[in-house]
Amino acid sequence: MNEFSFSPREWGQRLAAPIDAVLLAFLALLLGYALLLMMSASPERLNNQLINIAVALVAMRVAAQVPPQRLMHLALPLYLGGVLLLVAVALFGDVSKGARRWLNLGFMRIQPSEIMKIAMPLMLAWYFQKHEAMLRLRDWVVATLILLLPVALIARQPDLGTAILVLAAGFFVIFLAGLSWKVLVALALGGLASLPVVWTMLHDYQRQRILTLLDPEVDPLGKGFHIIQSTIAVGSGGILGKGWGGGTQTHLEFLPERHTDFIFAVLSEEFGLLGNTFLLVLYALIIGRGLMIAANAPTLFSRLLAGSITLIFFTYAFVNMGMVSGILPVVGVPLPFVSYGGTALVTLFLGVGILMSIHKHRMLVQK
């Protein structure tokens, strides 16, 4: 008997079926909004961003055709390959601006830490699916080690922003797998108690970012410049904003990285609270749709994977808005689906494609 109760013809029909129209519609609205912002923040990069979006949409379409069962088979090799590449970065990676994050393959450079944003939830969802019948303490310990190994390698590069995202992706899987609230409280207390030790392990620039967050006026023309200018832009927009293209902080070039990490400040200044609310509604719709897909998924693997990917979208948005608003340190996390860039956009759309695959193949229950 075949692995799935569908004929080859039925398989072909399902693979040719359209992708999730609801999720795609929400994303189309968000991308249109993002391009409107890009036309104001950095119009010279608009064509490149359109190319980035086209590549990301192709990646999404391909991922949407891969059944979750095939994703399960890819989980272990993708994770092990990602860890080996991170080790190679630590040993042979290119150093740029004091960080060793890229691996030169001769014909191209890759950033293996981006792979772990997808590989981590895949690996942990596969692990919990494999041990679904009886989860013991040993399984939770192993899952934690699976998570911490690549996170430690990424943090060592150093790349705190990506390390936080990979850590969050893995934590969401572990949490959704049934982690006890008592354990969560214990971890939170342990984390608070370990802060003095963690402080000593941080790099000088990372400590400076935290100190700058607490009092940016100490170095207003240096380390505190980013936070001061972004908070001015966010606050000056008021309720309705200054209008598209009318942001003074943006167009007088006070606002740094206005097309990437700080594009939320451009939105706040030009569209105000009303524009921010519209963005939050779009994110809420996308996240709500993703959680609905996770709730209707037929297997533990699919539920954990869909839930983790969806909550990662939330983490991206929360961390970016927090650092631009001056309530979180600046860690280099882009605003999801909005900030300029190719690698992060492709990674995000791969996640969307996996959500669409889980939704489309939800009836293909293994016998």
Secondary structure, DSSP 8 states (H G I E B T S, - for coil): --SSS--HHHHHHHHTS---HHHHHHHHHHHHHHHHHHHHH-GGGHHHHHHHHHHHHHHHHHHHTS-HHHHHHHHHHHHHHHHHHHHHHHHH-EEETTEEEEEE-SS-EE-HHHHHHHHHHHHHHHHHHHTTT---HHHHHHHHHHHHHHHHHHHTTT-HHHHHHHHHHHHHHHHHTT--HHHHHHHHHHHHHTHHHHHHHS-HHHHHHHHHHH-GGGSTTTTTHHHHHHHHHHHHTTTT-S-TT--HHHHTT-STTTTTTTHHHHHHHHHHHHHHHHHHHHHHHHHHHHHHHHHH-SSHHHHHHHHHHHHHHHHHHHHHHHHHHTSS-------TTTSS-SHHHHHHHHHHHHHHHHHHTTT----
